[in-house]
C-alpha cells in the first residue's frame, strides 16, 4: 500500500499521518483487539493518507471500563475550577497546534484549508472556553416547598456519568468538540467514536487533552465502523448516555440499542432546511447566502439550505444570481489556494448525490446549473441547481447531503401558507428567512418548525446558541447551556427539620 500526501502539508501534519494510528484507552495508545486496520483517504485525490485501527466490541468494553474507573475515582474529585483550568489549557494547545489540526481536517474531510483554519479550529477553541465558563456556574436551587412543618429542600446538578459519543465525517473537529466540551465541563467521562472515514483529528485532540492535564481515561477514543463499535457503545450497560450526530436511520438503531439500560439519548440528525426569500430582501445578499448555505463543504451539512423558496417577483433575479455564483465556484483540493469548494467525502457519496440529480430530472425537475462531476481523481460534484421541483420528488423530500439546491417560487403573501409549505417535511433542523421587514422576520421565525431560524444570515455558529432540531431532526440541543443540561442529572434533596 502506498501512502501519498499533498505537497503543501506541513511537517507536523506529515509526521502525524505517518504514524501507526491506534486507539486511545485509559490514557495510552493501544492496538485494537481485532488487529484490523482501515485505509483513510484524501477525498480530493482518492489516495490513502493513513491507516487507523478497527476497534472491536472488546475494545469498547476496555474503553468503558477505563472511563468508569476515572469517573468514580480521580475525576469525580476535581473541583469545577480545576476542570476550567484544564479546559482552558486544552483550548490554548489547540491554538498552538492550529496549523496541524487545520491541515489534517482539510486533507481528511476535503474542506478548504482556509475554512478549517479560520472556522473549525477557531470554533472548537471557542467552544472549549465557553463550556469551561459553565463549570463554576452550574448549580441547583432552593425551592420553597409547602410540606407541613419545617423543611430544607434543594436540588443538585450532577454529571450523568460515562458518555458514549458517536460523530459523523462531515465536521470531525466541530462535532467532536461540541460533545467533548460539555462532557468535560459537567464532569462526565467520554468514549468517543469518530467516523471510520475521518478519525484523524479526533485522535490528535485526544493527545492534546492529555497534554493539557486532563486525566487518563477521561477521554477515550475508539476508531472503527458503526458495526461493531458504534453498536457496542449504544448498547453497552456501562454507558449512561449516548450522544449521536448522523443519519436518522442510525439514530433509530441507537434508540433501540439504548433501551437495554434506558440510557439517556441525544440525537442531532438530518435536515431539509428551507430558505425563504421575500421580494423586499437584499437580493444579492440573499443569493450569496443561499449559495453559501448549500455549497459550503459541498453541501455536506445537516443544516444546509437545500430547499429554496423565492417570491415570484424576485425569482428570476435571485435564480440568475445563484446560478452565476454556482457556476463561478472554484472546485479543487482544499490545500490549494483559492479553492472554494472541495469534494464530497467518498465515491459512495458521489454516486448517491449524482443519483439524486438524475432522479430529480427523471421526475420532472429542470437542471438549471451544474449537475455533473469534475476530474478523473477525487470525488467532485458540481454545484447544482434544480428548478421546477415539486413536493413528492425525492430531491424535494429527502436529504441529499450534497451540493444540490432545489428551487421553487411562491406568489403568496399569506405567511401562514408560506410557512406551512416550508414546514411540509419530516425534518425541522434549520430555516433561513431573507427580508427587510422586521415584522415579517419575527412572524416567520414563530411559524417555522425548526430548531434554528436565521434571518438575513446563512448560519449562526456561536457557542452560546443552542443547536438541534424539531421532528425527525433529533432530540435535545448542543451548544449553549442546553448542552450542559444534556450531560447532567438533577437530584432533589429534602431534609425534614422537625425530627
N, C-alpha and C positions, 0 to 999 in steps of 0.2 A: 504494500500500500504506500502510495506517495502522498506526503502532506505538502500542501502548497500555500504560501502566504502572499498577500498583496504586498508589493514592494514598498508601499507607503507606511506599513506598520512600523511602530516604534520598537525599540529594543525590549522594553518591559513587556509589551503585548506578545512579541515573538517568543520571549522566554517562557511566558505563561502557557502559550499554546503548545510549546514543545514538551510540556510535562506529560507524565502518565497520570491522567486525572482520576482520582479516587473518590470515595465517599468521606464526608466529614461526620464522624460519630464520636461523641464524647471528647471533642477537642483534638482528635487525631485523624489524619488522613489514612484510611484503611481500604484494603481491597474488598470488592464485593464477594459475597458468598458464592455467587454464580460463576464468577471468573469471566463473564462475558463482557464485551465492550461494544459501544455504539459509535459509528462514524459521525462526526459533527461537520456539517457542510457550510461553506460560504454560498448563500443563495444567489449571489451575483455572478458566480462562476460555476457552481456545481462541484467545486473542488473540496476535498477533505482537508480541513484545517486542524483537526484534533480528534481524539477519541475520548470517550468517557465511560466510566464503569456502569454496568447494568445491575442495579440492585435487585435483590430478591425479597420475598416476604420475611425471610430470616433476618435480613439486614434492617428491615423496618422494625422488627422486634428489638434488635440491638439499639437502634436509634431511640425508640420509645423508652426503653429501659434507662438509657443514659439521660434522656430528658426528665424522666420521673425522679431519678436519683438526685439530680441537681435541683429540681423544683422543690422537693421535700427536704433538701439539705441546704447548702450554702446560699442558693439564690433566694430562698424564702427569707433569709436573714438580712439581705441587703436592704438598706434604707432607701426611701424614694430619692433622696438627694444623691446617693451613690449611683443609682441607676441613671439619673440625669447626667452625672459626670461621665459615665461610661458611654452613654449615647452621644454626648457632645464630642467626646474623643473619636468615636466612630465616624461622625459626620466630618470632622477635621481630616481624618485619614482618607475618607472618600475624596475630599477635595484635593488632598496631596497626591492622590493616585488617579486624578480625573482623566488625564490623557489616556492612560492604560485602559481604564474602565470604558471610556467612550469608544476606543478603537476595538475592544473586544465586543462591545454591544453592536457596533457598526458591522463588523465582519461576520458576526454570527446571526444577526437578525435582518441585515440588509438595509437598515435605516441609514440615511445620510449622516456622516460623521458630525456635521455641524449641529444637527438636531440632538444627537446622542450627547454631545459635549455641553451644549447650552440649554438643553431641555431635560434630558433624563438624569444626567449626573447632578446638575444643579438641583433638580427637583427632589432627588432622593436625600440629598444632604439637608434640604429644607424640611422634608418630611420627618427626618430624624430629629431635627431641632424642634420642630413644632410639637411632636409627640413627647419629647423629653421634657417639655414645659408642663405636661399634664401629670407627671409622676408625683409632684408635691401638691397637686391641686385636686386629686381625686379624694373623695370623702363621702361620708354618709350624712344623715340628717338626724335631728332630734324631734320627731313628730310629737304633737300634743295629743296623747291618747285619752279616751273617755272611759277607761276602765274604772270600776269602783275602787276607792281608796287612793293610795299614792303609788305611782309607778315612775320608773325612769326607763324610757324607751329610746333606742337609737338604731340606726342602720349602719352597716359596714359594706364597703365595696371591695371585693376580694378577687384575685386572679382566678380565671376559670380552670387553669391547670396546664396540662400538656396539650398543645395545639398542633394539629396536622394542617399544613398549608400546601395547597396544590395550585401552581400558577401556569399560565399559558406561555406561548412562544412569541407573542407579538410585542410585548413590552417587558422583557425579562428583568431589567433593573427596577423599573417602577412597580411592577406587580409584586416583586419580592419585597420591596421596602414598604409598600402600602400595608403589607401584612406583618412583616417583621417588627416595624417600629411600634405600633400599638401593643403588640405582644410583649415587647421588652418593657415598654412604659408601665404596663399593668402588672408585671412580674410573672408572666407566663413563660413557659419554655416551648421550644419550637422544633418540629420535624418538618422540614421544607422539601417539597419535591418540585424542582423546576421541570419545564418541558424537556423531553429527551432530545428535542431539536436545538434548544438554546440554553444549555446548563452552565455555560462558562462564567458569566458574570455573577451568578448566584454563588458559585464556588469561590470566586475571588472575594465576594462580600463576606463569606464565612471566614476566610483568613483574616480580613481586616477587622472583623468583630472580635476575634481572639486577640489580635494586636492591640485593640482598644481596651482590653482588660475584661471583656465580657466572659464570665467563667465557662470553662469547657463543659459542653453538654447543654448549655442554654440554647444554642443554635446548632442544629444538626441538619445536614443536607444529604439527601439520598437521591441519586440520579437514576434515571431509567424510565421505563414505559408505564403508562397508566395501569396496565395489567402486566405484572403483578403489583407494582409499587403503589400507585395511587389507590388501587382497590384495597390493598392491605392497610394503608393509612386510614381510609374511610371506615373500614370495618373493625379496626383494632380496639379491643376493650380498654386498652390503656390510654387511649386518646380521648380527651374530654370535649374537644371541639374540633371541627374541621372547617376550614375556610377555603373556598374554591372559586377560581375565576376560569371560565371556559364556556363550553357549549351547553345548551340546555339538555341534550341527550345525556351527557356525562353528569350534569348536575342532578338529574333524576336518579341515576345509578348511585350517586353519593348519598342522596337522601335515603334510598333503600338500604344501603350498606350501613349507614349511621344508625338505623333503627335498632340494631342489636343491643347497644347500651344507651340508646336515646341521647347520644352526644349532641351538643349544640352544633348547629349548621348555619353558616352564612354563605350565600351564593351571589356572585356577580356574573351574570350570564350575557346573552346576546342582546342585540338591538336592531331595530329597523327604523332609525330615527328620522322624523320629518323635519324639513327646513321649509318655512313658510315665508314668502316674500310678498309684502304688500306694495302697491304701486307708489306709495309715498316714501319708500325707503331710499337710502343712498344706494342706487342700483349697482354702481361699480364696486362699492364696498361689499354689497351683498354677494355679487358674483365671485369676488375674491374669497369671501368667507365660505361660500358653497364649495369652491374648488379645494380650499384648504381642508375642509371638513371631510371630504370624500377621497381626496387624492393623497393626503398626507399619509406616509408609511403605506402607500399602495392600498389604501382603504382597509387595512387590517386593524381596525379599531372598533371596539364594541359600540361606541357612541357615534360612529361615522354617520354623517348626514346623507343617507343613501336615497331618501325619497324627497324630491324637490317639488314643492307646490308654489307656483308663481301666478299672481293675478294676471288675467288675460291682457290688461292694459300695459303690463311690463314684461310679459312673457318673452316676446321676440328679442327685446333688448337684453334681457338677462341671459337667455339661452345663447345668443350670439357671443356675449362676453364670456360666458362659461366655456363654450367651445373654443374660443380663441385662446383662452388661458390653458385649457386642457391640451390643445394641440402644441402649445409652446413649452410645456413642461419638459425639462431635460431629464431623461432617464439615464441611469448609469450606476456604476459601482459607488457605494456610499463613501468610499475613501477618496474618490475623485473630486477635485474642486469643481464647484458649480452644479453638482448633481442635486436635483430637486426631488426626485422620486426613485427609489430603489426597486428591487424585485419583490415578488411575493415569496413566501418562505420556502416553498418546495415545488417540485414538479407536480405533486398531487394537488397542491393548492392552485397552481396554474391551470391544470386541467379542470378543476372544479369551477374556477372563475370563468374561463372561456366556455365551458359547458353552459353556464347560466346565460352568457351573452348570446350563444346560439339559440338556446331555448326561448329567450325573450323575443328574438326576431321571428322564430317559428310561430310564436303565439300572437304576433301582430305588432310588436314594438318596432320602431324605426331606429336604425343606427345613425346617430347624429354626429358622433365624434369617436375616434379610436376604434376599439373592437378587436384589435389583433395582438399578436405577440411580437417581441423585438429581439433580434440577435440569435445566434446559434448557441451561445452559452448562457447559463443562468436562467432565471425564471421571471422574465419581464413581461408584464401585460400593459398595453397602452391605456392611458386614462380614457375612460369610455363614458359616453353619454347616450342614453336611450330615451327616445320620446315616444309619444302615443302609448304610454304604459297605462295599464288599467288594473284595478283590483282583480285578483284571481290568477293573474300571471305569476309564475314562480319568482320572477325578478322583482315583482312588487311586494310579494308576501313574505319571502324567505330571506334570511340573512346570507348575503353573498360573501362577505368578508374579502372584498377586493375592490379595485378602483372603478366601480361601476355605479353611475348615477342614473336614477330613474326619474325623469322629469314629466310633470303634469301641470296643466293650467287650471285655474278656477275663476269663475265670473261672479262669485257671490260676495256680498258684503255682510252676511249674517255670520257673526263669529261663532255661534253655536254650531252651525252647519260646517263651517271650515274646520273647527277643532274636532268635530265628530268624524270627519273624513280622515284627519290626521291620526285620530285615535283608533282607527279600524285596523288594528294589528294585535297580535298576541304579545308583543313586546311593549315596554314602556321605560326605556333607559334614559333617553335624552331627546330634546327638541330644541329647535332654534327658530326665532322669530325676528324678522327684519322689518322695521317700521320706524317712522319718525314721530308717530302718535303715541304719547306715553300712556294714554288711556287704553288703546288697543294692546299695547305691550303688557300691561298689568292684567287686562281681561283675558288675553290668550294664555298668559302664564297660569292663571287659575283654571282654565278649561283643559289644558293639555295634560294627559295622563302620562307623566314622565317624571323620573326622579331628578333630572337636571333640565332646567329650561334656561337657555341663554338668549338674551335679547341683543341684537346687533353685535353678536360675537359668535365665533365658531365653537369656542370651548372656554372653560374657566378652571384651569388646572391649579387651584390653590389648595394647600394642605388643610385649611380650615373649613373648606366647603365639603359637606358630605356627598358621597358618590355611590349611587346604586339605583335600582330601578323598580318600577311598578310591574305588576302582572308577571309574565314569564321572563322578565329580565333579572329576577333574583329575589333574594331575601337579605335584608339588612343593608347597612351602609358602611362604606370605607371612607377614610379621611374624616377630619373633624372630630369633635367629642363623641359623635355617634360610634366611631370605631373603638374608642375606649370602652364604651358600654358593651360592645360586642365581645370583648375579651374579659369581662368581669361578671361576677355573680353578686347579687345583693342579699345580704343577710340581715334579718331583723332581730334585735335583741330587746327583750322586755324583762325588767327586773322589778319584782314585787317588793316594795319598800315597807309593806305592812307586816311583814313576818319578823 
